[in-house]
Amino acid sequence: MRPPIARLRAVALAAFLLGGCGTTAPSWNPMNWSIPAPSLDWLTGRGSQVKPGPLPALTATANPALAWQASVGKAGPGLAPAITADAIYAAATDGSLARFERETGRQVWRIAAGKPVHAGPGADASLVVVGTDKGEVLAFDANGKSLWTATVSSEVLSPPIVADGVVVVASGDGRIHGLGAADGKTKWLQQRINPPLTVRNTAGGVASRGGAFLGLPGGRLLAMDLQTGTIGWDGAVAIPTGATELERIADVVSRPLVEERQTCAVAFQGRLACFEIVRGGLLWTRDVSSLAGVAADAAAYYVVDDKGAVHAFDKSTGASLWKQEVLAERRLRAAQVIGDQLAVLDVEGYVHALAKPTGAYVGRLATDGSAPTGQPFAVGDRIVWQSLNGTLYAATAR
């Protein structure tokens, strides 16, 4: 890392620790600092108060369009919609939890969880789970009826994973808890040692083929057996380097992308890495730093880097297909494939459409003026996400 950037980040870190940066204070552990996720711009040399640049000139040829929208309530990182076969669940920081129809966005029910919600929901066909900053895990059935409450060792940072009768909860102290879906009792526990300085992973993990895949501090991607918590493999997405703890931050802070034969993740101050899904053998890597996650179609992986450029990489080899920088000043937050386009969301809630084959800028859509809480989900021919201002959106290509 070049010295000027290192100095800039060191100054930003000192300002954060001494005076705050307009975000929630970090959880104090004498052996670990966990940097809150709401404002990460200081990490990349862009202050949280810096406004995005102007909207680029556009001759629209294929604008995205809203399929529906619904009100949920104010949200933050750690809150994101949970998608099941016949429902979408979403929560707000005030404790509101609601179920919506996937096709129409019609609200089916809304309840008060009884406590402020910090993370979630996670859901399957019969269970919906949210977490609090006190380490409480609250479970409800598909009709919104309270089932059980459990307590883990620290604040719940990200949406729990719910699959195969197990609820996987990552807590802020580095522990990963496996709870029984029927009663919330602990089935297994994994303890991970966090680096001295980390960025909170509010994105959560993915369940697939009887396993849970989670990105971790220190640039690791973990594959675990859902039933036992046994580690199947532990892959290095990035290798921390540098002279200071700040320079050595190389955390996976976005959802892994899990496909039939391989799984990929991207790290801040690290790289994009893809692994063979069963044994965890490293297939290929590309140097790119990102906080925003990975999107994919049949031919390519798409990544928004921490400087605002959008990249497309060949799925088989990792070779660069294109790089688009027209939106670099828009403080991009996340990307997801939507039909023949790549939808990229910015800090003001605009959805920008890029043509997948070339990266050409082809359209945009305005929403409620606030950033997404995390990476949108691909749901059929739509994408679904939640905004910080409290709106649940479903958009489609047009």
DRENDO-1510 file (C-alpha; in Angstrom, 1 decimal, always signed):
<recs>
REC; n; res; u; v; w
REC; 1; MET; +0.0; +0.0; +0.0 .
REC; 2; ARG; +1.4; +3.4; -0.9 .
REC; 3; PRO; +2.4; +5.5; +2.1 .
REC; 4; PRO; +0.1; +8.5; +1.4 .
REC; 5; ILE; -2.9; +6.2; +1.4 .
REC; 6; ALA; -1.7; +4.6; +4.6 .
REC; 7; ARG; -1.3; +8.0; +6.3 .
REC; 8; LEU; -4.8; +9.0; +5.1 .
REC; 9; ARG; -6.3; +5.9; +6.6 .
REC; 10; ALA; -4.4; +6.2; +9.8 .
REC; 11; VAL; -5.6; +9.8; +10.3 .
REC; 12; ALA; -9.2; +8.7; +9.5 .
REC; 13; LEU; -8.9; +5.9; +12.1 .
REC; 14; ALA; -7.6; +8.3; +14.7 .
REC; 15; ALA; -10.5; +10.6; +14.0 .
REC; 16; PHE; -12.9; +7.7; +14.3 .
REC; 17; LEU; -11.6; +6.5; +17.6 .
REC; 18; LEU; -11.3; +9.9; +19.2 .
REC; 19; GLY; -14.2; +11.7; +17.8 .
REC; 20; GLY; -16.5; +9.3; +16.1 .
REC; 21; CYS; -17.6; +9.4; +12.4 .
REC; 22; GLY; -21.4; +9.7; +12.8 .
REC; 23; THR; -21.9; +6.0; +13.3 .
REC; 24; THR; -22.8; +3.8; +16.2 .
REC; 25; ALA; -19.9; +3.3; +18.6 .
REC; 26; PRO; -18.0; +0.0; +18.2 .
REC; 27; SER; -18.3; -2.8; +20.7 .
REC; 28; TRP; -15.2; -2.6; +23.0 .
REC; 29; ASN; -13.1; -5.7; +23.5 .
REC; 30; PRO; -9.7; -5.2; +24.9 .
REC; 31; MET; -8.3; -7.5; +22.3 .
REC; 32; ASN; -10.3; -6.4; +19.4 .
REC; 33; TRP; -11.8; -3.3; +17.7 .
REC; 34; SER; -14.8; -3.9; +15.4 .
REC; 35; ILE; -15.4; -1.1; +13.1 .
REC; 36; PRO; -19.1; -0.4; +12.5 .
REC; 37; ALA; -20.5; -1.0; +9.0 .
REC; 38; PRO; -22.8; +2.0; +8.5 .
REC; 39; SER; -20.0; +4.3; +7.2 .
REC; 40; LEU; -17.0; +2.6; +5.7 .
REC; 41; ASP; -16.0; +5.5; +3.4 .
REC; 42; TRP; -13.1; +6.6; +5.6 .
REC; 43; LEU; -11.5; +3.2; +4.9 .
REC; 44; THR; -11.2; +4.0; +1.2 .
REC; 45; GLY; -10.2; +7.6; +1.7 .
REC; 46; ARG; -13.6; +9.1; +1.2 .
REC; 47; GLY; -15.3; +10.8; +4.1 .
REC; 48; SER; -18.8; +9.8; +5.1 .
REC; 49; GLN; -19.9; +13.5; +4.6 .
REC; 50; VAL; -18.7; +13.7; +1.1 .
REC; 51; LYS; -21.6; +13.9; -1.3 .
REC; 52; PRO; -21.6; +11.7; -4.4 .
REC; 53; GLY; -20.7; +13.2; -7.7 .
REC; 54; PRO; -23.3; +14.2; -10.3 .
REC; 55; LEU; -25.3; +11.7; -12.1 .
REC; 56; PRO; -23.5; +10.8; -15.4 .
REC; 57; ALA; -24.9; +11.8; -18.7 .
REC; 58; LEU; -27.2; +9.0; -20.0 .
REC; 59; THR; -29.0; +8.1; -23.2 .
REC; 60; ALA; -31.3; +5.4; -21.8 .
REC; 61; THR; -31.9; +2.3; -23.8 .
REC; 62; ALA; -33.0; -0.3; -21.2 .
REC; 63; ASN; -34.2; +1.2; -17.9 .
REC; 64; PRO; -34.9; -0.9; -14.9 .
REC; 65; ALA; -38.4; -0.5; -13.4 .
REC; 66; LEU; -40.1; -1.1; -10.1 .
REC; 67; ALA; -42.3; -4.2; -9.9 .
REC; 68; TRP; -43.6; -3.2; -6.5 .
REC; 69; GLN; -42.5; -1.5; -3.3 .
REC; 70; ALA; -43.6; -1.7; +0.4 .
REC; 71; SER; -42.9; +0.1; +3.6 .
REC; 72; VAL; -41.1; -1.7; +6.4 .
REC; 73; GLY; -39.5; +0.9; +8.6 .
REC; 74; LYS; -36.1; +2.5; +9.2 .
REC; 75; ALA; -33.3; +0.0; +8.7 .
REC; 76; GLY; -29.5; -0.4; +9.0 .
REC; 77; PRO; -26.7; -2.7; +7.9 .
REC; 78; GLY; -27.5; -6.2; +9.2 .
REC; 79; LEU; -31.2; -5.9; +8.2 .
REC; 80; ALA; -32.0; -7.4; +4.8 .
REC; 81; PRO; -34.9; -9.2; +3.3 .
REC; 82; ALA; -35.1; -13.0; +3.7 .
REC; 83; ILE; -36.5; -14.8; +0.6 .
REC; 84; THR; -38.3; -18.1; +0.8 .
REC; 85; ALA; -40.2; -20.1; -1.9 .
REC; 86; ASP; -43.5; -18.2; -1.2 .
REC; 87; ALA; -42.7; -15.2; +0.9 .
REC; 88; ILE; -40.4; -12.3; +1.6 .
REC; 89; TYR; -39.7; -11.3; +5.2 .
REC; 90; ALA; -38.2; -7.9; +6.3 .
REC; 91; ALA; -37.6; -6.2; +9.6 .
REC; 92; ALA; -37.0; -2.7; +10.9 .
REC; 93; THR; -34.8; -1.4; +13.7 .
REC; 94; ASP; -37.8; -0.6; +15.9 .
REC; 95; GLY; -38.7; -4.3; +16.1 .
REC; 96; SER; -41.3; -4.4; +13.3 .
REC; 97; LEU; -41.3; -7.7; +11.4 .
REC; 98; ALA; -43.4; -8.3; +8.3 .
REC; 99; ARG; -44.2; -10.9; +5.7 .
REC; 100; PHE; -44.9; -10.0; +2.1 .
REC; 101; GLU; -46.1; -11.8; -1.0 .
REC; 102; ARG; -43.2; -12.4; -3.4 .
REC; 103; GLU; -45.1; -11.6; -6.6 .
REC; 104; THR; -47.1; -8.5; -5.5 .
REC; 105; GLY; -45.4; -7.1; -2.4 .
REC; 106; ARG; -48.7; -7.3; -0.6 .
REC; 107; GLN; -48.2; -7.3; +3.2 .
REC; 108; VAL; -49.5; -10.6; +4.7 .
REC; 109; TRP; -48.9; -9.7; +8.3 .
REC; 110; ARG; -46.8; -7.4; +10.5 .
REC; 111; ILE; -45.9; -7.9; +14.2 .
REC; 112; ALA; -43.8; -6.2; +16.8 .
REC; 113; ALA; -40.9; -8.4; +17.8 .
REC; 114; GLY; -40.9; -6.8; +21.2 .
REC; 115; LYS; -37.3; -5.6; +21.1 .
REC; 116; PRO; -35.2; -3.4; +18.7 .
REC; 117; VAL; -33.9; -5.6; +15.9 .
REC; 118; HIS; -30.2; -5.4; +15.0 .
REC; 119; ALA; -29.9; -8.2; +12.4 .
REC; 120; GLY; -32.1; -10.3; +10.2 .
REC; 121; PRO; -34.4; -11.8; +9.3 .
REC; 122; GLY; -33.2; -15.2; +8.4 .
REC; 123; ALA; -36.0; -17.6; +7.3 .
REC; 124; ASP; -37.0; -20.9; +5.8 .
REC; 125; ALA; -40.5; -22.3; +5.0 .
REC; 126; SER; -41.5; -22.5; +8.6 .
REC; 127; LEU; -39.2; -20.3; +10.7 .
REC; 128; VAL; -38.3; -16.6; +10.8 .
REC; 129; VAL; -35.4; -15.4; +13.0 .
REC; 130; VAL; -34.1; -12.0; +14.0 .
REC; 131; GLY; -31.2; -10.9; +16.3 .
REC; 132; THR; -30.6; -8.0; +18.7 .
REC; 133; ASP; -27.5; -6.0; +19.8 .
REC; 134; LYS; -27.8; -7.7; +23.2 .
REC; 135; GLY; -27.2; -11.2; +21.7 .
REC; 136; GLU; -30.9; -12.2; +21.8 .
REC; 137; VAL; -32.2; -14.4; +19.0 .
REC; 138; LEU; -36.0; -14.3; +18.5 .
REC; 139; ALA; -37.8; -16.9; +16.5 .
REC; 140; PHE; -41.3; -16.8; +15.0 .
REC; 141; ASP; -43.3; -19.2; +12.8 .
REC; 142; ALA; -44.5; -18.4; +9.3 .
REC; 143; ASN; -47.6; -16.8; +10.6 .
REC; 144; GLY; -45.7; -14.4; +13.0 .
REC; 145; LYS; -46.3; -16.4; +16.2 .
REC; 146; SER; -43.5; -16.2; +18.7 .
REC; 147; LEU; -41.8; -19.6; +19.2 .
REC; 148; TRP; -38.7; -19.2; +21.3 .
REC; 149; THR; -35.9; -16.8; +22.4 .
REC; 150; ALA; -32.3; -17.7; +22.8 .
REC; 151; THR; -29.2; -15.8; +23.9 .
REC; 152; VAL; -25.8; -16.0; +22.2 .
REC; 153; SER; -22.5; -14.6; +23.5 .
REC; 154; SER; -22.5; -11.2; +21.9 .
REC; 155; GLU; -24.4; -8.9; +19.6 .
REC; 156; VAL; -25.9; -10.5; +16.5 .
REC; 157; LEU; -24.2; -8.8; +13.5 .
REC; 158; SER; -25.9; -10.3; +10.5 .
REC; 159; PRO; -29.0; -12.1; +9.4 .
REC; 160; PRO; -29.0; -15.7; +10.8 .
REC; 161; ILE; -28.9; -18.6; +8.4 .
REC; 162; VAL; -31.9; -20.9; +8.7 .
REC; 163; ALA; -31.8; -24.2; +7.0 .
REC; 164; ASP; -32.2; -28.0; +7.6 .
REC; 165; GLY; -33.5; -27.5; +11.2 .
REC; 166; VAL; -30.5; -25.3; +12.3 .
REC; 167; VAL; -30.2; -21.6; +12.9 .
REC; 168; VAL; -26.6; -20.3; +12.4 .
REC; 169; VAL; -25.8; -17.1; +14.3 .
REC; 170; ALA; -22.6; -15.1; +14.0 .
REC; 171; SER; -21.9; -12.9; +17.0 .
REC; 172; GLY; -19.6; -10.0; +17.3 .
REC; 173; ASP; -17.0; -11.8; +19.5 .
REC; 174; GLY; -16.1; -14.1; +16.7 .
REC; 175; ARG; -18.2; -17.1; +17.8 .
REC; 176; ILE; -20.5; -19.0; +15.4 .
REC; 177; HIS; -23.5; -20.6; +17.1 .
REC; 178; GLY; -25.6; -23.5; +15.8 .
REC; 179; LEU; -29.0; -23.4; +17.4 .
REC; 180; GLY; -31.8; -26.0; +17.0 .
REC; 181; ALA; -34.6; -24.6; +14.9 .
REC; 182; ALA; -37.2; -26.3; +17.1 .
REC; 183; ASP; -36.2; -24.9; +20.4 .
REC; 184; GLY; -33.3; -22.5; +20.1 .
REC; 185; LYS; -31.0; -24.8; +22.2 .
REC; 186; THR; -27.3; -24.8; +21.3 .
REC; 187; LYS; -26.3; -27.7; +19.0 .
REC; 188; TRP; -22.7; -26.6; +18.4 .
REC; 189; LEU; -20.3; -23.7; +18.8 .
REC; 190; GLN; -17.3; -22.6; +16.8 .
REC; 191; GLN; -14.9; -20.0; +18.2 .
REC; 192; ARG; -12.9; -18.0; +15.8 .
REC; 193; ILE; -10.1; -15.6; +16.8 .
REC; 194; ASN; -10.6; -12.2; +15.2 .
REC; 195; PRO; -7.7; -10.0; +14.2 .
REC; 196; PRO; -7.1; -6.9; +16.4 .
REC; 197; LEU; -8.9; -4.6; +13.9 .
REC; 198; THR; -11.8; -5.8; +11.8 .
REC; 199; VAL; -14.7; -4.4; +9.8 .
REC; 200; ARG; -18.1; -5.8; +10.9 .
REC; 201; ASN; -19.6; -8.3; +8.5 .
REC; 202; THR; -23.3; -7.4; +8.5 .
REC; 203; ALA; -24.0; -9.3; +5.3 .
REC; 204; GLY; -24.2; -12.9; +6.7 .
REC; 205; GLY; -23.7; -16.2; +5.1 .
REC; 206; VAL; -25.3; -18.7; +2.7 .
REC; 207; ALA; -26.7; -22.2; +3.3 .
REC; 208; SER; -26.3; -24.7; +0.5 .
REC; 209; ARG; -26.1; -28.5; +0.2 .
REC; 210; GLY; -26.1; -29.1; +3.9 .
REC; 211; GLY; -23.4; -26.6; +4.6 .
REC; 212; ALA; -23.1; -23.0; +5.7 .
REC; 213; PHE; -20.7; -20.7; +3.9 .
REC; 214; LEU; -19.5; -17.6; +5.8 .
REC; 215; GLY; -17.0; -14.8; +5.1 .
REC; 216; LEU; -14.7; -14.0; +8.0 .
REC; 217; PRO; -12.3; -11.4; +9.3 .
REC; 218; GLY; -8.7; -11.9; +8.1 .
REC; 219; GLY; -9.9; -12.8; +4.6 .
REC; 220; ARG; -11.2; -16.3; +5.2 .
REC; 221; LEU; -14.1; -18.1; +3.7 .
REC; 222; LEU; -15.5; -20.9; +5.9 .
REC; 223; ALA; -17.5; -24.0; +4.8 .
REC; 224; MET; -19.2; -25.7; +7.8 .
REC; 225; ASP; -21.5; -28.7; +8.2 .
REC; 226; LEU; -24.9; -27.3; +9.3 .
REC; 227; GLN; -25.7; -30.2; +11.6 .
REC; 228; THR; -22.5; -30.5; +13.5 .
REC; 229; GLY; -20.6; -27.3; +13.0 .
REC; 230; THR; -17.6; -29.3; +11.7 .
REC; 231; ILE; -15.4; -27.2; +9.4 .
REC; 232; GLY; -15.3; -28.7; +6.0 .
REC; 233; TRP; -12.7; -26.3; +4.7 .
REC; 234; ASP; -11.3; -22.9; +5.4 .
REC; 235; GLY; -10.1; -20.9; +2.3 .
REC; 236; ALA; -7.9; -17.8; +2.1 .
REC; 237; VAL; -9.8; -15.2; +0.1 .
REC; 238; ALA; -7.1; -12.6; +1.0 .
REC; 239; ILE; -3.8; -12.7; +2.9 .
REC; 240; PRO; -3.5; -9.7; +5.3 .
REC; 241; THR; -0.3; -7.6; +4.6 .
REC; 242; GLY; +1.1; -4.3; +5.7 .
REC; 243; ALA; +3.0; -2.6; +8.5 .
REC; 244; THR; +0.0; -1.5; +10.6 .
REC; 245; GLU; -3.2; -3.2; +11.8 .
REC; 246; LEU; -5.2; -0.8; +9.5 .
REC; 247; GLU; -3.2; -1.9; +6.5 .
REC; 248; ARG; -3.7; -5.5; +7.5 .
REC; 249; ILE; -7.5; -5.4; +7.4 .
REC; 250; ALA; -8.4; -7.9; +4.7 .
REC; 251; ASP; -11.9; -8.9; +5.7 .
REC; 252; VAL; -14.7; -10.6; +3.8 .
REC; 253; VAL; -17.7; -8.4; +4.7 .
REC; 254; SER; -20.2; -9.4; +2.0 .
REC; 255; ARG; -22.2; -12.5; +1.2 .
REC; 256; PRO; -20.3; -15.4; -0.4 .
REC; 257; LEU; -21.7; -16.4; -3.8 .
REC; 258; VAL; -22.5; -20.2; -3.8 .
REC; 259; GLU; -23.1; -22.0; -7.0 .
REC; 260; GLU; -23.3; -25.7; -8.0 .
REC; 261; ARG; -19.6; -26.4; -8.3 .
REC; 262; GLN; -17.8; -23.4; -6.9 .
REC; 263; THR; -18.2; -20.7; -4.4 .
REC; 264; CYS; -16.6; -17.2; -4.5 .
REC; 265; ALA; -16.0; -14.3; -2.1 .
REC; 266; VAL; -14.3; -11.0; -2.3 .
REC; 267; ALA; -12.4; -9.2; +0.5 .
REC; 268; PHE; -11.7; -5.6; +1.3 .
REC; 269; GLN; -8.0; -4.8; +0.7 .
REC; 270; GLY; -7.8; -8.3; -0.8 .
REC; 271; ARG; -9.0; -10.2; -3.8 .
REC; 272; LEU; -11.8; -12.1; -5.5 .
REC; 273; ALA; -11.3; -15.8; -5.0 .
REC; 274; CYS; -13.2; -18.8; -6.2 .
REC; 275; PHE; -13.0; -22.3; -4.6 .
REC; 276; GLU; -14.2; -25.8; -5.5 .
REC; 277; ILE; -17.3; -26.2; -3.4 .
REC; 278; VAL; -16.8; -29.7; -1.9 .
REC; 279; ARG; -13.1; -29.7; -0.9 .
REC; 280; GLY; -12.3; -26.0; -1.0 .
REC; 281; GLY; -9.5; -26.2; -3.6 .
REC; 282; LEU; -8.6; -22.7; -4.8 .
REC; 283; LEU; -9.5; -22.3; -8.5 .
REC; 284; TRP; -8.4; -18.8; -9.3 .
REC; 285; THR; -8.0; -15.3; -7.8 .
REC; 286; ARG; -8.1; -11.7; -9.0 .
REC; 287; ASP; -6.7; -8.7; -7.2 .
REC; 288; VAL; -9.7; -6.4; -6.4 .
REC; 289; SER; -10.8; -4.8; -3.1 .
REC; 290; SER; -14.5; -4.7; -2.4 .
REC; 291; LEU; -17.0; -4.2; +0.4 .
REC; 292; ALA; -20.0; -4.9; -1.9 .
REC; 293; GLY; -20.0; -8.7; -2.8 .
REC; 294; VAL; -20.2; -10.7; -6.0 .
REC; 295; ALA; -22.9; -11.0; -8.5 .
REC; 296; ALA; -23.0; -13.6; -11.3 .
REC; 297; ASP; -24.7; -14.9; -14.4 .
REC; 298; ALA; -23.8; -17.9; -16.6 .
REC; 299; ALA; -20.7; -16.3; -18.1 .
REC; 300; ALA; -19.3; -13.8; -15.6 .
REC; 301; TYR; -18.8; -12.6; -12.1 .
REC; 302; TYR; -19.4; -8.9; -11.3 .
REC; 303; VAL; -17.7; -6.9; -8.6 .
REC; 304; VAL; -17.9; -3.2; -7.5 .
REC; 305; ASP; -14.5; -2.2; -6.1 .
REC; 306; ASP; -13.9; +0.2; -3.3 .
REC; 307; LYS; -13.0; +3.0; -5.7 .
REC; 308; GLY; -16.4; +2.8; -7.5 .
REC; 309; ALA; -15.4; +0.9; -10.6 .
REC; 310; VAL; -17.5; -2.1; -11.8 .
REC; 311; HIS; -15.6; -5.1; -13.0 .
REC; 312; ALA; -16.7; -8.2; -15.0 .
REC; 313; PHE; -14.5; -11.4; -14.8 .
REC; 314; ASP; -14.7; -14.6; -16.8 .
REC; 315; LYS; -16.2; -17.3; -14.6 .
REC; 316; SER; -13.8; -20.0; -15.7 .
REC; 317; THR; -10.5; -18.2; -15.6 .
REC; 318; GLY; -11.0; -14.9; -13.8 .
REC; 319; ALA; -9.8; -13.0; -16.8 .
REC; 320; SER; -11.0; -9.4; -17.0 .
REC; 321; LEU; -13.9; -8.9; -19.5 .
REC; 322; TRP; -14.5; -5.2; -18.9 .
REC; 323; LYS; -14.2; -2.4; -16.4 .
REC; 324; GLN; -16.7; +0.5; -16.1 .
REC; 325; GLU; -15.7; +3.7; -14.2 .
REC; 326; VAL; -18.5; +6.1; -15.3 .
REC; 327; LEU; -20.2; +5.7; -11.9 .
REC; 328; ALA; -17.0; +6.0; -9.8 .
REC; 329; GLU; -18.1; +9.2; -8.0 .
REC; 330; ARG; -21.5; +7.9; -7.1 .
REC; 331; ARG; -20.4; +6.0; -4.0 .
REC; 332; LEU; -21.7; +2.6; -5.2 .
REC; 333; ARG; -23.0; +0.2; -2.6 .
REC; 334; ALA; -24.0; -3.1; -4.3 .
REC; 335; ALA; -24.6; -4.9; -7.6 .
REC; 336; GLN; -26.9; -7.7; -8.8 .
REC; 337; VAL; -27.8; -9.2; -12.1 .
REC; 338; ILE; -31.3; -8.3; -13.4 .
REC; 339; GLY; -32.2; -9.9; -16.7 .
REC; 340; ASP; -29.8; -8.7; -19.4 .
REC; 341; GLN; -28.5; -5.9; -17.2 .
REC; 342; LEU; -26.3; -5.5; -14.2 .
REC; 343; ALA; -28.0; -3.3; -11.6 .
REC; 344; VAL; -25.7; -1.2; -9.5 .
REC; 345; LEU; -27.1; +0.7; -6.5 .
REC; 346; ASP; -25.5; +3.9; -5.1 .
REC; 347; VAL; -25.6; +5.8; -1.8 .
REC; 348; GLU; -28.6; +7.9; -2.9 .
REC; 349; GLY; -30.7; +4.9; -3.8 .
REC; 350; TYR; -30.3; +5.2; -7.6 .
REC; 351; VAL; -30.3; +1.9; -9.5 .
REC; 352; HIS; -27.9; +2.2; -12.4 .
REC; 353; ALA; -28.2; -0.3; -15.3 .
REC; 354; LEU; -25.1; -1.6; -17.2 .
REC; 355; ALA; -25.2; -3.9; -20.2 .
REC; 356; LYS; -23.7; -7.2; -19.1 .
REC; 357; PRO; -21.8; -8.0; -22.3 .
REC; 358; THR; -19.9; -4.6; -22.4 .
REC; 359; GLY; -20.5; -2.7; -19.2 .
REC; 360; ALA; -22.1; +0.2; -21.2 .
REC; 361; TYR; -24.3; +2.5; -19.1 .
REC; 362; VAL; -27.8; +2.1; -20.3 .
REC; 363; GLY; -30.3; +3.2; -17.7 .
REC; 364; ARG; -31.2; +4.2; -14.2 .
REC; 365; LEU; -34.1; +4.3; -11.7 .
REC; 366; ALA; -34.6; +6.6; -8.7 .
REC; 367; THR; -35.9; +5.3; -5.4 .
REC; 368; ASP; -36.3; +6.9; -2.0 .
REC; 369; GLY; -33.0; +8.6; -1.8 .
REC; 370; SER; -31.3; +6.2; +0.6 .
REC; 371; ALA; -28.7; +3.5; +0.2 .
REC; 372; PRO; -29.5; -0.2; +0.3 .
REC; 373; THR; -28.8; -2.0; +3.6 .
REC; 374; GLY; -26.8; -4.6; +1.6 .
REC; 375; GLN; -26.5; -6.4; -1.7 .
REC; 376; PRO; -29.8; -7.1; -3.4 .
REC; 377; PHE; -31.1; -10.6; -3.9 .
REC; 378; ALA; -31.8; -12.1; -7.3 .
REC; 379; VAL; -35.4; -13.4; -7.2 .
REC; 380; GLY; -36.4; -14.9; -10.5 .
REC; 381; ASP; -36.2; -12.1; -13.1 .
REC; 382; ARG; -36.2; -9.4; -10.3 .
REC; 383; ILE; -33.9; -8.1; -7.7 .
REC; 384; VAL; -35.1; -7.4; -4.1 .
REC; 385; TRP; -33.5; -5.1; -1.5 .
REC; 386; GLN; -34.3; -2.9; +1.5 .
REC; 387; SER; -33.3; +0.7; +1.9 .
REC; 388; LEU; -32.0; +2.5; +4.9 .
REC; 389; ASN; -35.1; +4.8; +4.8 .
REC; 390; GLY; -37.3; +1.7; +5.2 .
REC; 391; THR; -38.6; +0.7; +1.8 .
REC; 392; LEU; -38.6; -2.8; +0.4 .
REC; 393; TYR; -38.2; -2.9; -3.3 .
REC; 394; ALA; -38.6; -5.4; -6.2 .
REC; 395; ALA; -37.3; -4.2; -9.5 .
REC; 396; THR; -37.1; -5.8; -13.0 .
REC; 397; ALA; -35.4; -5.1; -16.3 .
REC; 398; ARG; -37.3; -3.3; -19.0 .
</recs>
